[in-house]
Amino acid sequence: MKFLNTKKDKIFKFIFSVTLSFLSSCTPTIDQNALEYVNYIELSKLVTNSTASTTTTTSNTTTFGVTYSTSSFIYTVNTPVSEIPTVTGTITSCISDQTMPTGLTLSSTCSITGTPTTPQALVTYKINYSNGTESATTSISISINANTGFSFTYNSSTYSFTQNITIPNELPINITNGPITGCSGTLPTGLALSSTCEITGKPTVVTATSSYTITGSNGTNTFNVVLSITIKEPAPSNLSYGTSNIPLTQDVAITTPITATYIGTVTGCSSDTPLATGLTLSPTCTISGTPTSFHAAKNYIITASNSSGSTSVTVTITITQAIKKRIFLTANGYTPGTGGFTSATGADTLCGNDSANPGGGTFKAMIVGLTRSAAPQLAWVLKPNTKYYRLDQTTLIGTTDANALFSSLNSPIDITTNKIWTGMNADWSASLNNCGNWSNPILSGSHGDSGSNTPGGLVFNNTISCNNAVQIICVEQ
């Protein structure tokens, strides 16, 4: 195809060149020889039309960002500026939504450098940055003070005050070309700004760290100072449990959690040494749980805290060793109606005198009669929700339920199978076969099995003649 050398033909030649490049590599290549005949508007339309149908989709998988030292900058005319932000990842381009102040430049990595030459009021700039696949925006504000010689500062550029606590008066210092005759600006609730830029008052609202611009005037010129102010909540105080001594018992649950009182807000709580195993200390210093170990009186320093500070109290916790209830099988067999075995209470005496009795406690016979019943309960020898052990105090036989009965057994009472007088049916109810309330050896009585793994087998196995000498189960009270 032959092209003429007219302006129109050269435009056509340019379009043809771009189209061929796009089709071959999807990246338009501009014929530089044709540019002299193409004006800016024609070229922009040309490139726009050639790429309008191409869309690039990227996934946000890269961690990157730009962080400046503050969100509000105040510079002075003819004073060099160099703001180098913290950059995470790689930044390949950086632009502002509007022109930077005269004399300042925004680099491709978002650094602000140069020397401002013209005063300006506070202006907010949206800084858009990209790493080639992702983009993000951050905002900063810039004001330019005139280099008039009027200026002032404060003792610090950063302040942290406490809610509801009167602050020490903060006066401007290093005033040049003063005095200050007027002042304006916004401060946290409860703080006031005088006409001479003195900051006073009592902050009443917890406020996150923010930048506040104070504008002072000497009647002719103004000067801006940016302060970073945080209003934090007060530290808690007066931590107390109402008592300095907390007595507990091993394996006994704290039914009502032990709560602390304090003034202020508490977000965390700790102890100088860990509480006993099974006890927990909540973030608001409530003690709860079931101690599984025991110890003598021990001091604990409990500390309640929040972001502003802490308060502590010392409490003494004593955990008494649990009294493990024991059950044993008598060494001897006993015949009802003889040797003092004439009732359930008479059998209690036999438990107390039997050679297998380990001592150190009171034991009663696990049999029922006229004056003792398991279901319903009448002077029953087992206690509700209680663990019972063999004489070694290690082997758990079982834990009773709320009705003071075994619903299951962890271990049999004895490793051997022996008949035991009970006077009960398998459901723990009283049997009619109880040797005439344990006073008549010619009748029959129900017996259980000391080696049974089930509660039903423990309390009832069969009935036998009451003239037999049968062992008894004895329960610690």
Steps between C-alpha positions, in 0.01 A plus 500: 500500500636840404464810720525856385685766691199714584397568859186290456695210355756513779219485757364196324850350495524557878164329565604208283830467688327503841243242388768259377696537823190439712404187308850355526578566868197668660733793583460795258827638352487861389666586166717795604532621134131570485478699825590831340168499312281388789382751753451418870122460485516264201772292664318469834182391322700256293668331796178500704304334222770242439507384867141554614405137454792362704438437874765385746386316814738455791464324832587673826759258626794734566549675832605858437434843641620853569503650850597858579626612840182703549187582308547877526813690397585864563790648305650846476574699188862468383571218747610171334268201537584130490218263599596137435206269578525141618437280197388139526561294190586667170351829380536571128284811466360771725282798406288758681141587420606864476814701441745498787590834665729718292857385545415150626524179297336160549730219383399166349560345843284763674783702655430874537803719442587853401473851640153659521489855366139605555291507821175300498227400742452137598419293188426126487667290231399150397818311419437211260775239477542173312734204467397428142223255587334657801426854607403674822444849637608689810417858597727769644452868573758771432511864602779745422579771752629830370858564595412811697700425809182446708498153652448306822516146632385295800703293743418196288334414173343188654275491808320223685238608753268299726123516485341710778841616630576874478805553282792728590469824306687472172643840401659595167878536522775629275278781373670720240355822363222478761298545699223258404179702482264245349468124483267243346479125463307189604596295806365182668176541695560674833815686395501872424724728295554857621563804280870462575498128400515371858342153530305428820214286631395146585449254210175311543497254211748222423647588159742316274820673397416783257667806352374845600603823323544809718506829307647796684512863387705805595248734339685507170606146426389151595694188590380138522609237749386137474464306826439127534263446796371178657234482773533169684272341754603521867693212652282278725530538876381359834508132401345288777344161564328618818732279705869424503449129578338257257454145640433219250486121508666259261260343247216724617369737234466872565123519467487880503789658305719726714466843340717805547394862531693795361465855373531555126524256212696175514599321180759258636585320821801298612654333804867520595498119530257258334192405698459137607415249228130516422459867589462773238544876516280689254599824319293686760667319794220254582628178660309182415543127445576190706845473661640153444805548721544639849744730678544694822429872520669667204511864394409602147540850355206553266541786251216659301597717205397694193692696237572782747628312804423247769399440860591205723384324813650214702272213599579188700355179358490183708395172337420229753573144398185317402373242744470194282205294614596133535306177469621166631381140519496352851755231566243291682157367410205576729179307570183710548342472845832413664796684644325835511395481135130568560441814288667733249642711780626182667689424178663845531659383822634194322665730240663701776645193670598291197871427455491641145399845628792734412416752772503874463130525423147391578353215293143379461357184344357521146186303585136609529237424762223663700715801587706529179404522132682581174201567273327695636777629723477456872817535707685378192876441529611630157516875428391665173760597237786347697799293391566176690831313502645171616717511811806587288330839437615473138261252340173678428200276551250751366331836537146522631232695318269767639291224664803368690503177297756346268374508140827341385821366651858577406629198689342222708516547875714190535707299254343175620139387476340489842143498619401817688186565698298792351127440544446675163371430152709580190336845473612591855146466639449309826443126465250309712779251557698668776517226765216660695685831516822305564375344822385149394753243373234253383362733229650599162697807406606660170870536432722670244840426349805697620685420176228628266576770241140624495295676770214253454728202551660668798176534696315188385617161384265253668335402828638256753412371844572745777688239702805560277792715608530759219727803469384862510598809297601792724490865378696790648281788618 
